[in-house]
Amino acid sequence: MRIQRLQSQSIKEDEQAEKVDLDLINPIIEKYVGKKGSLIPLLQGTQDIYGYIPEGAFYKISEKAGHELSTMYGVATFYAQFRLNPVGKHIVKVCHGTACHVQDAKKITIALQEFLKIEDGATTPDNLFTLESVACLGCCSLAPVMMIGDDTFGKLDAKGTKKIIRQIKKSEKK
């Protein structure tokens, strides 16, 4: 699943990068420049600001803090916490751990893909939802499970899953 997410991720076009104010990361770079073990905090701080790590931020961190681009991309693509593309306001994580797999989590993912009209790892055009399959959410007794933000939904079926998404969309229109 992590591999699928990485394959579906791609760095956005240069025009997207131009919209990002890279000066926002200056304080983070200043805080960590020259400090041993600073790469992950630099990437985390950058992602905290933008919600993802813009391509231009990699170049700026490399230039100002002295980290190799290949090392930064290696770290950013290895750890699931890092994102290379903007994500939706609501990240929908569908568990595909053993208990959820046995309870047919794949049907939940397929229902979400069809309902949201996106692939796993993608974001809806309105930037409201990002769909992710994850290895385990640690809620095995509730299988199959999905999380949206900090909210956990268990014992799901395709119909119930769509109802939850509809409710979120309705609350966003208010």
N, C-alpha and C positions, 0 to 999 in steps of 0.2 A: 504494500500500500504506500509506503514511503517512497518507493521507486516510482510508482505511478504518479504520485504528487509531484515529484521532481521532474518527471518527464513532461508533465502538463504545465509546469512553470516555465516561463521564459522571461528574460529581461524585457521590460517594456521599451517601446520605441524612444528615440532621442527626444521627440516632442514631449513625451511624458516626463522625462528627466528634466527638461527645461522648466517645467512648472514647479519644481521643488527648490525651495530656498535652502541651499546647502550651508548658509551662514548659521543656521539654527544649531548645527552640531559643533560649532567652534568651542563652546564651553566644555563639552564632553572631551573633545580632542585635547584641549588645554589641561584638563584634569588628569588625563591618563598618558600624555605624551612622555616617552622615556621611562615609563614604569613597566617593570617585568610583569607578565601575565595580564596585560591590558587589552588584548584583542577581544575577548568575549565581552568584557564590560563596555568596550567601545561599540561593538555591534549591538549589544542589548540597548544601550543608551540611544543609539541611532534609531533603532526600531521603535523604541518608546516614543520618540518624537514624531515619526512619520507613519507608524503602523506597519512598516516594512522597511527593508534596507534598499534605498534607491541606488541605481547603478553609479550615479555620480558620487555618492557617499563613499563607495569603495575607493574610487580614485582619490578623493580628498583625504581620506584616512591614510591611504598608502603614502601620499605625498607628505602630509603633515606629521604623521605618527610613525612613519617608517616601516609599516607592515607590508609584506609582499602581497600583491593582488591574488596570486594563486593560493596562498595560505588563507587569506580572508575568505575566498570563495569556497575553499575546502571546508573550513569551519562552518560557514553559513549554510552549506548544503548538507553537511553531516548531521547537524543538530536540528531536530524537527521544530524547535522553538523559533528558528529564524525564517523569515519570509523574504522573497525577492520581488514580490509583486504586491500591490495594494490588495487588501482583503475587504470583504463586505462588513457591514455594521454588525451582522449576526453570523458568527461562525458555527456552522452545523457540523458537529463531529458524530459520525456513526461508528459505533464500536464493532469491530470484526474479530474480537478475541474469540477464544474457543467456545465459551458459553453462548455468545451472541451468534457466532457462526452456526452452531448447532440449531439455534432457534431461528435461522434463516435471515440474518441481518442483511444479506445480499438483496433481499426483496425490499427492504427499507431503503437501501441506497438507490436501487433502481427506481423506486417510487419517487424519491426526492429528485433524481436526475430528470425524470420525465416531467414532474410537476414544476420544477424550477427551470427546466430547459437548459441545463448545464451539465458538464461532465464532472466527475470526481476531481477535486482540486481546483475547480474553476469558481469564478464569482459571477453573480447575475449582472446583467448590463446596468441595472439600477444601483449597483453596489450595495444592495441590501443583504444578500446572503452569499457566503462562501461555503462550499460543501467539501468535507474532508472525511475520508475513511481513516480510522485510527486503529492501532493494534489492540488497545485495551483501555477502558475507562474505569475499570475496577468496580463495576456495579453488576457483577455476574448474576446475582439473584434476581435482577430486574430484566434480564435478557429477553429480547434484543433491546439495546439502549442507544439513545442519542443524547448529546448535550448541545444546548444552544446557549452560549455564554456560560453563566454559572448554573443554569437550570438543567436538571437531568430528567429525562422522560424514558420510562421503562415499559416493558410488556407491550411493545409497539406492534402495530400491523400497518400496512400501507395506508389504509383509510385514516387511522388515527394520526399518522405522521403528517399527512396532507392537512388535516384539521388544525394541527398545531401551527403549521406554516401559515395557513390562512388567517389564524388568530393574530399572529405576529404582523402579517401584512396589514390587517385591519387596524391594529393598534398604531401602526406607523402612519396611517392616513389621518389620524386624529390631530 
